[in-house]
Amino acid sequence: MTRLLFDEFSKNLLEGLLSNGGTVQQGFTIASEVKEVDILFQPDPGASNTLHSLGLLGRMAAKFCLIEPYRNPVSPADIRACLNRTIEVELLQRREAKQNKIPPKQIVLPDLWILSPTASRSV
């Protein structure tokens, strides 16, 4: 139960903080095998002041990004899962670009931010 409350809280908090700075999609589903990115954020170019007021979070979200908050320290498996979802988003963007005849150089790839309360030295 605690995990679900943290997940809901962290997603809602991030959505609330970032919503005035761009488009936030909570629970963004990736089509292949059902995979879900916690937060997919695309900044609105006209909202840089709003993002700037968020400090470090605003700097992190200044570019198209995925945000994966964790309640417990992340493990190598958690990191690989986040990287996998990031690659899936990239592949989705490349497919859409190909369908819309957008040159590969114009594809904007997301940054990945993994939020963890702490990390071991090995991680």
N, C-alpha and C positions, 0 to 999 in steps of 0.2 A: 504493500500500500504506500509506504514512504517513497519508494522509487517513482511510482506513478505521480504522486503529488509533486516531487521535485521536477520531474520531466515537464509536467503541465506548467508549474510555476516558472521554470527557466525559459521555456518556449514563449509563454505569455509575456514575461518580462522583456525578453529580447525583442519580441514583436512590438511591444509597446514603446520601447526605447527607439527602435529603428523605423517605425511606421511613418513618422513625419519626414524621414530622410530618403525614402524610396519605397519600393515594392517589396513586401515581405510575404513569403509563402510558407506557411507553417505546414509541416507534414507533406512536403512535396514528394509525390510518388514517382519513382523511376520505373518504366514499363517492363523491362526484361523479366526478371524474376522480381517479385514485389520487394523493392528496397525503398526505404524512406530516409530522406535527408531531414534532420531536425529543423534547420533554418536555411532557406535559400534566399539570399538578399541581393537585389539589384538596386544600387543607389540611383536616386533621382539627381541628375546634374544640377538642378536648381535648388537643391536642399543641402548644399555643402555647409551652410552655417549651422543647420540643425545637427548634422553629423559632427561638426567641429565641437559643438557644445557637449557632446557625449564623451569627450576625452579619448582615452585609449580605444574604447569600443568604436567610436566614430572613425578613428584612424584605421582600425581593422576593417570597418565596413565601407571605406572610401571606394573600394573596388568591388565588382561582382564577387560574391563569396558564399561559401557554405559554412555554417557554424554548427558545431556538434558539442553541446554542453554535457558534461558527465558529473554525476554526484560523487562518485568514487574515483580514485586514481585510475588512469587509463592503463590498459595492458597492451602489449604488442599486438594481440589479436584485435583489440578495439581500434588501434591505429590502422591496422590493415583493412578493417571493415570500412573505416572512414575514407581511406585512400581508394578503396574499391568503389564506393558511392561517388566519389569525386570523378573517377575515371568514367563511370556510367553517365554522369552529367555531361562530361566532355564528349563522349560518344553520341549522346542525344543531340548535343549542339552541332556536332559535325554532320549528323544525318539531316538535321533541319537545314543547315547551311547548304548542303548538297542539293536538297529538294528545292530550295529557294535560289539556287545558283549564286550563292555568296562565296567569294574567294576565301580559301582557308586562312589567308593572312588577316582577314577581318573578323575571324572568330575570337571572341573574348572568353578566355578560360577562367574558371573560378579559382580564387584562393581558398584554401581550406584552413579553418580555425578550429582547433580542438581545445575546448575549455575544460581543464581538469583542476581539482583543488590542489593536487600535488602530483609529482611523478618521481618514480624511483630513479636512481642514478643510471641504471641500465636502459631505461626507457628514454 
